[in-house]
């Protein structure tokens, strides 16, 4: 049995010519590496006192963000995840992540933390 397709925010329309607009299938377009402005910072908030390295500012699809996060985690040899448009790497790897991103051609800036 096929599920009904749901449309965000539209309950009912009286317009006979109304065409429902579904969610964008492609997602966000990923900017080229040279146009990305990434910020790398350390964070300990809401993590039980453990330090993590955050990478914020990536503009692109979730798949590309996931791939970049996977490469960074492999290069650092640690775990992590990608949530809410940011990459979370377990541990204090701020300088190493900045260097890895710069080597790949990203414009990266270490932020406070």
Residue frames relative to the residue before (quaternion, step in Angstrom):
aa qw qx qy qz dx dy dz
X 1.0000 0.0000 0.0000 0.0000 0.00 0.00 0.00
X 0.3611 -0.7565 0.5133 0.1837 3.56 -0.81 1.04
X 0.4275 -0.6963 0.5178 0.2535 3.56 -1.00 0.89
X 0.5130 -0.6147 0.4969 0.3348 3.55 -1.19 0.55
X 0.4229 -0.6809 0.5324 0.2721 3.53 -1.09 0.71
X 0.2409 -0.7826 0.5628 0.1129 3.55 -0.82 1.04
X 0.2059 -0.7661 0.5995 0.1067 3.55 -1.08 0.78
X 0.4743 -0.7083 0.4543 0.2586 3.54 -0.77 1.08
X 0.8741 0.1415 -0.1047 0.4527 3.55 -0.88 0.97
X 0.6790 0.4554 -0.3071 0.4870 3.63 1.16 -0.22
X 0.1729 -0.7921 0.5804 0.0762 3.54 -0.65 1.13
X 0.7780 -0.1704 0.1745 0.5790 3.56 0.80 -1.05
X 0.0864 -0.7833 0.6129 0.0564 3.56 -1.09 0.69
X 0.3402 -0.7460 0.5379 0.1958 3.57 -0.98 0.87
X 0.5293 0.6225 -0.4059 0.4093 3.58 1.28 -0.15
X 0.4064 -0.7392 0.4857 0.2294 3.59 -0.67 1.11
X 0.7283 0.4262 -0.2310 0.4842 3.59 1.11 -0.63
X 0.3972 0.7332 -0.4703 0.2888 3.58 1.27 0.18
X 0.1415 -0.7758 0.6114 0.0653 3.56 -0.91 0.99
X 0.3890 -0.7244 0.5208 0.2296 3.56 -0.69 1.07
X 0.2391 -0.7502 0.6033 0.1267 3.54 -1.00 0.91
X 0.2714 -0.7727 0.5533 0.1520 3.57 -0.53 1.14
X 0.6839 -0.4399 0.3634 0.4547 3.56 -1.31 0.00
X 0.5700 -0.6043 0.4362 0.3459 3.54 -1.09 0.74
X 0.3705 -0.7710 0.4778 0.1998 3.60 -0.54 1.17
X 0.6816 0.5127 -0.2975 0.4291 3.58 1.00 -0.77
X 0.3470 -0.7155 0.5286 0.2970 3.59 1.04 -0.66
X 0.7305 -0.4009 0.3048 0.4613 3.54 -1.25 -0.32
X 0.4568 -0.6486 0.5306 0.2984 3.55 -1.14 0.66
X 0.3851 -0.7252 0.5260 0.2217 3.54 -0.91 0.95
X 0.4010 -0.7078 0.5323 0.2342 3.55 -0.85 1.03
X 0.5780 -0.5575 0.4441 0.3974 3.60 -1.15 0.44
X 0.6818 -0.5204 0.3367 0.3885 3.53 -1.22 0.61
X 0.6809 0.5094 -0.2983 0.4335 3.61 0.91 -0.87
X 0.7041 0.4615 -0.2672 0.4688 3.61 1.15 -0.49
X 0.5191 0.6346 -0.4173 0.3920 3.59 1.25 -0.10
X 0.1326 -0.7612 0.6307 0.0721 3.58 -1.01 0.86
X 0.0082 -0.8350 0.5483 -0.0456 3.56 -0.09 1.29
X 0.1854 -0.7487 0.6268 0.1107 3.55 -1.20 0.65
X 0.1524 -0.7753 0.6102 0.0581 3.54 -0.95 0.99
X 0.0950 0.8017 -0.5798 0.1103 3.57 -0.80 1.04
X 0.4272 -0.6549 0.5548 0.2844 3.53 -1.33 0.32
X 0.0413 -0.7961 0.6037 -0.0015 3.56 -1.12 0.69
X 0.0911 -0.7877 0.6077 0.0437 3.57 -1.13 0.74
X 0.4858 0.6937 -0.4231 0.3221 3.58 1.26 -0.16
X 0.8633 0.0764 -0.0834 0.4919 3.54 -1.07 0.88
X 0.6128 0.5482 -0.3502 0.4488 3.58 1.12 0.61
X 0.5705 -0.6340 0.3663 0.3720 3.56 1.16 0.51
X 0.6937 -0.4854 0.2710 0.4579 3.57 1.09 0.65
X 0.5466 0.6095 -0.4050 0.4071 3.59 1.25 -0.06
X 0.3918 -0.7197 0.5279 0.2233 3.57 -1.04 0.82
X 0.0271 -0.7692 0.6384 0.0122 3.55 -1.06 0.85
X 0.3625 -0.6874 0.5833 0.2361 3.54 -1.28 0.47
X 0.1561 -0.7976 0.5799 0.0560 3.57 -0.77 1.08
X 0.1230 -0.7417 0.6542 0.0822 3.55 -1.13 0.77
X 0.0158 -0.8136 0.5790 -0.0509 3.57 -0.55 1.23
X 0.6986 0.5130 -0.3449 0.3604 3.52 -1.34 0.28
X 0.4400 0.6908 -0.4739 0.3233 3.62 1.20 0.12
X 0.1392 -0.7738 0.6150 0.0595 3.57 -0.89 0.99
X 0.5399 0.6088 -0.4399 0.3798 3.55 -0.48 1.18
X 0.7288 -0.4252 0.3165 0.4334 3.50 -1.36 -0.18
X 0.6323 -0.5464 0.3975 0.3790 3.53 -1.25 0.45
X 0.6236 0.5485 -0.3420 0.4398 3.59 1.07 -0.69
X 0.6668 0.4890 -0.3007 0.4752 3.59 0.98 -0.81
X 0.6261 0.5227 -0.3292 0.4758 3.57 1.06 -0.74
X 0.6439 0.5199 -0.3080 0.4692 3.57 1.01 -0.86
X 0.6583 0.5075 -0.3112 0.4607 3.61 0.97 -0.83
X 0.6504 0.4993 -0.3169 0.4768 3.61 0.97 -0.82
X 0.6420 0.5227 -0.3163 0.4632 3.58 0.98 -0.82
X 0.6460 0.5201 -0.3176 0.4597 3.56 0.98 -0.81
X 0.6503 0.5109 -0.3184 0.4633 3.61 0.96 -0.86
X 0.6670 0.5006 -0.3062 0.4591 3.60 0.92 -0.88
X 0.6575 0.5052 -0.3154 0.4615 3.59 0.93 -0.84
X 0.6519 0.5099 -0.3184 0.4622 3.59 0.99 -0.77
X 0.6726 0.5024 -0.2954 0.4560 3.58 0.94 -0.89
X 0.7086 0.4236 -0.2595 0.5011 3.59 1.08 -0.69
X 0.3755 -0.7583 0.4603 0.2684 3.58 1.23 -0.35
X 0.6129 0.5211 -0.3522 0.4783 3.57 1.12 0.68
X 0.5603 -0.5889 0.4623 0.3543 3.54 -1.35 0.03
X 0.1277 0.7791 -0.6095 0.0719 3.51 -1.34 -0.01
X 0.2370 -0.7582 0.5857 0.1610 3.54 -1.29 -0.29
X 0.3071 -0.6889 0.6042 0.2568 3.53 -1.37 -0.04
X 0.1068 0.7868 -0.5946 0.1269 3.56 -0.70 1.15
X 0.8689 0.0646 -0.0448 0.4887 3.54 -1.13 0.73
X 0.7152 -0.4786 0.2617 0.4369 3.60 0.91 0.85
X 0.6919 0.4084 -0.2988 0.5150 3.59 1.17 0.39
X 0.3855 -0.6983 0.5584 0.2282 3.53 -1.23 0.58
X 0.1407 -0.7783 0.6099 0.0503 3.56 -0.88 1.01
X 0.0429 -0.7866 0.6158 -0.0152 3.56 -0.73 1.13
X 0.4262 -0.7268 0.4799 0.2445 3.56 -0.74 1.07
X 0.7753 0.3245 -0.2665 0.4717 3.55 -0.88 1.00
X 0.5664 -0.5886 0.4682 0.3369 3.53 -1.40 0.14
X 0.2040 0.7807 -0.5535 0.2063 3.57 0.00 1.35
X 0.1688 0.8442 -0.4964 0.1115 3.57 1.18 0.58
X 0.7178 0.4429 -0.2702 0.4644 3.62 0.68 -1.03
X 0.6542 0.5163 -0.3185 0.4517 3.57 0.98 -0.80
X 0.6565 0.5024 -0.3073 0.4713 3.60 0.96 -0.84
X 0.6182 0.5339 -0.3410 0.4652 3.59 1.00 -0.81
X 0.6810 0.4879 -0.2891 0.4632 3.59 0.89 -0.93
X 0.6535 0.5146 -0.3159 0.4565 3.62 0.95 -0.84
X 0.6704 0.4869 -0.2999 0.4727 3.59 0.95 -0.86
X 0.6438 0.5133 -0.3216 0.4676 3.59 0.99 -0.79
X 0.6381 0.5299 -0.3214 0.4568 3.60 1.03 -0.75
X 0.6782 0.4680 -0.2830 0.4908 3.59 1.13 -0.62
X 0.6130 -0.5940 0.3367 0.3976 3.61 1.25 -0.09
X 0.4759 0.6671 -0.4482 0.3571 3.61 1.22 0.08
X 0.3812 -0.6453 0.5961 0.2880 3.55 -1.25 0.53
X 0.0424 0.8262 -0.5512 0.1085 3.52 -0.37 1.27
X 0.0927 -0.7894 0.6067 0.0155 3.52 -1.08 0.82
X 0.3516 -0.7163 0.5503 0.2459 3.61 -0.77 0.91
X 0.2066 -0.7791 0.5826 0.1045 3.55 -0.85 0.98
X 0.6924 -0.4808 0.3437 0.4139 3.55 -1.29 0.27
X 0.3955 0.7239 -0.5143 0.2345 3.54 -1.20 0.34
